[in-house]
Amino acid sequence: MRIFNFIVIYFILILIINCEEYKYISNILPEYPSNKVLPFCIFKSDCYFLNLKWKPYDQKIAFICYKYTQNGKDVICYIDPDGNNFEVIDMDYDGILKISSFDFNTNGDFIVFNDDFHLYIVSSKGGQYRMIYEDFQYNKNYSPIWSSDGEWIYFLRSNGYSSVIWKIRPDGTESSKVDIYTGDFGYINKIELSIDSKYLLMDCNDKNGSCGFYIVIVSVDDSKRWVVFKSEKLGNRGGPRMPCFSPDNNWVCFTDFIDLWIISSKGGRYLYKLDDSYNNNNLYPDWSHNGDWIVFTRYVGYPIYSNCIFKIKVPSEFLSG
């Protein structure tokens, strides 16, 4: 009997230690407060949109048009915040395999983007791009993001089953693995830096493939990490994905592949439904630099799918100051 009691106590202690390590906080709520303001479509096309980004400082909304050209090439595009003045960034897309993600530097002068095996930098006005990283050892190099001081570009490398975080100088030198322990979090889908570049916001799959998705924040120096949200807290919906920080880093907006949600970047019990899409896909949310708006994409129409870029007003309780 004593041996049995010891075993039970041991496993309880292990559970407590693990919960403390990741600061796991239950968010299960019987009801969620919901936004009453509806989003509105500012731009519509038969092209699929990927990876929305506000250009600093809210001058333009940038996005990838998937297979936009006749030969199936992806392009990076701009629209004004009201959806007008669509333009394609002028560069030689024929030399690029495909584009899956990109990011602006702090002042918006340059863009870093990737295809599966390369990282490139180009002026935000277009022109000649330059390759800063090439690697065929991993089957994907993706999600490049610029540090706030412009000194580093962080990105992900994947072998298809797990991911590692790397960094490189914008001139293509000093590439190295970032020593961050991600515990049980295996494949990382996306990373985003806090405004001071001290924390990474990550969208992760469970390493064992059985427990869904996590939104995790880790410090770049690997001294802190915590789970902001875990998939089963939304029941049978998709897991939390594609998170983005608010400008002050106090809040995180994410999608469950149906609706948009806001939660404190510290985790906790408060979960807010920003938009109910009624079974359409709300994807790629991004928070404006002034904090007032969130843009996202939604697939609408059947049997021919069109893609809309929507904009929704951020409730006052989530605004800075």
Secondary structure, 3 states (H helix, E strand, C coil): CHHHHHHHHHHHHHHHHHHHHHCCCCCCCCCCCECCCCCEEEEEECCEEEEEEEECCCCEEEEEEECCCCCCCCEEEEECCCCCCCEECCCCHHHCCCCCEEEECCCCCEEEEECCCEEEEEECCCCCCEEEEECCCCCEEEEEEECCCCCCEEEEEECCCCEEEEEECCCCCCCEECCCCCCCEEEEEEEEECCCCCEEEEEEEECCCCCCEEEEEEECCCCCEEEEEEHHHHCCCCCCEEEEECCCCCEEEEECCCCEEEEECCCCCCEEEEECCCCCCEEEEEECCCCCEEEEEEEECCCCCEEEEEEEECCHHHCCC
